[in-house]
Amino acid sequence: WKTAVNITKYDYVGITAHTPPENQENYIFWYIIGRYTGDGWYLKTKRKHRKNSYLYKFIICCGHHEFDNLREKLNLFGVHYNFTKTRAVYKFYICSQELVSFVEPIGKGASNKILHPKLFHESLENIKAFLDGLWDSDGCVIGTKFKLSTTSKKLALGVQYLVQLVYNSPAKLYKIKTKPTCIIENRVCQQKDWYQVVYDPNAVSY
């Protein structure tokens, strides 16, 4: 091991090789989990007057311009869902204890989310599906560069690793410092430092 100050242009940095399992392609499932990781949350509410009974809701929101795309993906997902329209977004609701239990390890709150632990044991196709969903929620493409923004440092570090794994491309990670508050629509809002993962699929690692 070397400390960063001693690294030179003659050194190499490697990551652990990934041995994907066979016959585990499930694109639409992991795409939805990617969308959830970027723009989703869950509710687990105890029912009144009913012992050990809970209401489970798996929720994903999207901008009005993304409605058709997300609805198409949820139709392919093959589950029953409802949606509501607000001034700024659409919210899709799936009542499923199974889905809520699955996404609980991802965490709650944008700045606390992490990669789902199962991702590290999935095929490269499933990992790519997850990244596609995540990028459709919190990412953008500018020129040839793909950029993803998040307030979760752990999620950003995990995505940086997955990009290198799937695309054999180096991914840069930036930290953007912000002021504690900002004004949005005449309201004072709290804000946090955020992170940006950037990669160019044309920049290949060797």
C-alpha positions as CSV (number, residue, x, y, z in Angstrom):
1,W,0.0,0.0,0.0
2,K,1.1,3.6,-0.7
3,T,-0.1,6.8,0.7
4,A,-1.6,9.2,-1.9
5,V,1.3,11.6,-1.7
6,N,3.7,8.9,-2.9
7,I,1.7,7.8,-5.9
8,T,3.4,8.6,-9.3
9,K,2.4,8.3,-12.9
10,Y,4.2,4.9,-13.0
11,D,1.8,3.4,-10.4
12,Y,-1.4,1.5,-11.1
13,V,-4.6,1.4,-9.1
14,G,-6.8,-1.7,-9.3
15,I,-10.2,-2.8,-8.2
16,T,-11.4,-6.3,-7.2
17,A,-12.4,-8.4,-10.2
18,H,-16.1,-9.1,-10.4
19,T,-17.2,-12.7,-11.1
20,P,-20.9,-12.3,-12.2
21,P,-23.4,-15.1,-11.5
22,E,-24.9,-16.9,-14.5
23,N,-28.5,-16.5,-15.7
24,Q,-29.6,-13.7,-13.4
25,E,-30.6,-11.1,-15.9
26,N,-33.6,-9.1,-14.5
27,Y,-33.3,-5.7,-16.2
28,I,-36.6,-4.1,-15.3
29,F,-36.4,-5.1,-11.6
30,W,-33.0,-3.5,-11.1
31,Y,-34.0,-0.5,-13.3
32,I,-36.9,0.2,-10.9
33,I,-34.6,-0.2,-7.9
34,G,-32.2,2.3,-9.5
35,R,-35.1,4.8,-10.0
36,Y,-36.2,4.2,-6.4
37,T,-32.6,4.8,-5.1
38,G,-32.6,8.2,-6.8
39,D,-36.2,9.4,-6.4
40,G,-38.0,7.0,-4.1
41,W,-38.9,6.4,-0.5
42,Y,-41.1,4.0,1.4
43,L,-43.8,4.2,4.1
44,K,-44.4,1.6,6.7
45,T,-47.4,2.7,8.8
46,K,-49.1,0.8,11.6
47,R,-52.8,0.3,11.1
48,K,-55.0,1.7,13.9
49,H,-56.7,-0.8,16.2
50,R,-55.0,-3.7,14.5
51,K,-52.3,-5.7,16.3
52,N,-49.0,-6.1,14.3
53,S,-50.6,-4.9,11.1
54,Y,-48.8,-2.4,8.8
55,L,-49.5,-0.6,5.6
56,Y,-46.5,-0.8,3.2
57,K,-46.1,1.7,0.3
58,F,-43.2,1.8,-2.2
59,I,-43.1,5.3,-3.8
60,I,-41.2,6.8,-6.7
61,C,-41.7,10.4,-8.0
62,C,-40.7,11.9,-11.3
63,G,-41.0,15.2,-13.2
64,H,-44.0,15.8,-15.4
65,H,-41.8,15.3,-18.5
66,E,-40.7,11.9,-17.2
67,F,-44.2,10.5,-16.6
68,D,-44.6,8.4,-19.8
69,N,-41.2,6.9,-19.5
70,L,-41.6,5.8,-15.8
71,R,-45.1,4.6,-16.4
72,E,-43.9,2.4,-19.3
73,K,-41.2,0.9,-17.1
74,L,-43.7,0.2,-14.3
75,N,-46.1,-1.5,-16.8
76,L,-43.2,-3.8,-17.8
77,F,-42.5,-4.4,-14.1
78,G,-45.9,-6.0,-14.0
79,V,-47.2,-4.8,-10.6
80,H,-50.4,-2.8,-9.8
81,Y,-49.7,0.8,-9.0
82,N,-51.5,4.1,-8.6
83,F,-50.3,7.6,-9.2
84,T,-51.1,11.2,-8.2
85,K,-50.1,14.5,-9.9
86,T,-48.9,17.4,-7.9
87,R,-47.8,20.9,-9.0
88,A,-44.2,19.7,-9.5
89,V,-44.1,15.9,-9.8
90,Y,-46.0,12.7,-10.3
91,K,-45.9,10.2,-7.5
92,F,-46.3,6.4,-8.2
93,Y,-47.4,4.2,-5.3
94,I,-47.1,0.4,-5.1
95,C,-48.5,-1.3,-2.0
96,S,-46.1,-4.2,-1.4
97,Q,-44.6,-5.5,1.8
98,E,-42.1,-7.5,-0.3
99,L,-40.8,-4.4,-2.2
100,V,-40.6,-2.3,1.0
101,S,-38.7,-5.0,2.8
102,F,-36.3,-5.3,-0.1
103,V,-35.4,-1.6,-0.3
104,E,-35.1,-1.0,3.5
105,P,-31.3,-1.7,3.4
106,I,-30.9,1.2,0.9
107,G,-31.8,3.6,3.7
108,K,-34.1,6.6,4.2
109,G,-33.4,10.2,3.3
110,A,-31.5,11.3,0.2
111,S,-28.2,11.9,2.1
112,N,-28.4,8.5,3.9
113,K,-28.9,6.2,1.0
114,I,-26.4,3.6,0.0
115,L,-26.2,0.9,-2.7
116,H,-28.3,-2.2,-2.1
117,P,-25.9,-4.9,-0.7
118,K,-27.3,-7.4,-3.2
119,L,-25.9,-5.4,-6.1
120,F,-22.4,-6.6,-5.4
121,H,-23.5,-10.2,-6.1
122,E,-25.5,-9.4,-9.3
123,S,-24.6,-9.9,-13.0
124,L,-23.1,-7.0,-14.9
125,E,-26.3,-6.7,-16.9
126,N,-28.3,-6.2,-13.7
127,I,-25.8,-3.6,-12.4
128,K,-26.1,-1.7,-15.6
129,A,-29.9,-1.8,-15.3
130,F,-29.6,-0.3,-11.8
131,L,-27.3,2.5,-13.2
132,D,-29.7,3.2,-16.0
133,G,-32.5,3.7,-13.6
134,L,-30.4,5.8,-11.2
135,W,-29.2,8.0,-14.1
136,D,-32.8,8.5,-15.3
137,S,-33.7,9.8,-11.8
138,D,-30.7,11.9,-10.7
139,G,-28.4,12.0,-13.7
140,C,-27.9,13.9,-17.0
141,V,-25.7,13.7,-20.1
142,I,-23.7,16.7,-21.2
143,G,-21.8,16.1,-24.4
144,T,-20.1,12.8,-24.0
145,K,-20.1,13.0,-20.2
146,F,-22.5,11.3,-17.9
147,K,-23.1,13.1,-14.6
148,L,-24.9,12.0,-11.4
149,S,-25.6,14.2,-8.4
150,T,-26.4,13.1,-4.9
151,T,-26.1,14.3,-1.3
152,S,-25.0,10.9,-0.1
153,K,-21.2,10.4,-0.1
154,K,-21.5,6.6,0.4
155,L,-23.9,6.3,-2.6
156,A,-21.6,8.4,-4.8
157,L,-18.5,6.3,-3.9
158,G,-20.5,3.1,-4.6
159,V,-21.7,4.4,-8.0
160,Q,-18.1,5.4,-8.9
161,Y,-17.1,1.8,-8.3
162,L,-20.0,0.4,-10.3
163,V,-19.3,2.6,-13.3
164,Q,-15.7,1.4,-13.4
165,L,-16.9,-2.2,-13.0
166,V,-19.6,-2.1,-15.8
167,Y,-18.1,0.3,-18.3
168,N,-14.4,-0.2,-17.8
169,S,-14.2,3.5,-17.6
170,P,-12.6,5.8,-14.9
171,A,-15.2,7.8,-13.0
172,K,-14.4,11.1,-11.2
173,L,-16.0,12.1,-7.9
174,Y,-16.4,15.8,-7.0
175,K,-17.6,17.4,-3.7
176,I,-19.6,20.6,-4.1
177,K,-19.8,22.8,-1.1
178,T,-23.0,24.9,-0.6
179,K,-24.3,27.5,1.7
180,P,-26.5,26.2,4.6
181,T,-29.7,27.8,3.2
182,C,-31.0,29.0,-0.1
183,I,-34.2,30.7,-1.4
184,I,-36.6,28.7,-3.5
185,E,-39.9,30.3,-4.6
186,N,-39.6,32.9,-1.8
187,R,-39.0,30.2,0.8
188,V,-35.9,29.6,2.9
189,C,-34.7,26.0,2.4
190,Q,-32.0,24.0,4.1
191,Q,-29.3,22.5,1.8
192,K,-26.3,20.2,2.1
193,D,-23.0,19.7,0.4
194,W,-23.4,17.3,-2.6
195,Y,-21.4,15.0,-4.7
196,Q,-21.1,14.4,-8.4
197,V,-20.0,11.3,-10.2
198,V,-18.7,12.0,-13.8
199,Y,-17.6,9.5,-16.4
200,D,-17.0,9.5,-20.2
201,P,-17.7,6.1,-21.8
202,N,-15.1,6.9,-24.4
203,A,-12.4,7.1,-21.8
204,V,-11.5,3.4,-21.4
205,S,-9.4,2.0,-18.6
206,Y,-6.7,-0.6,-19.4
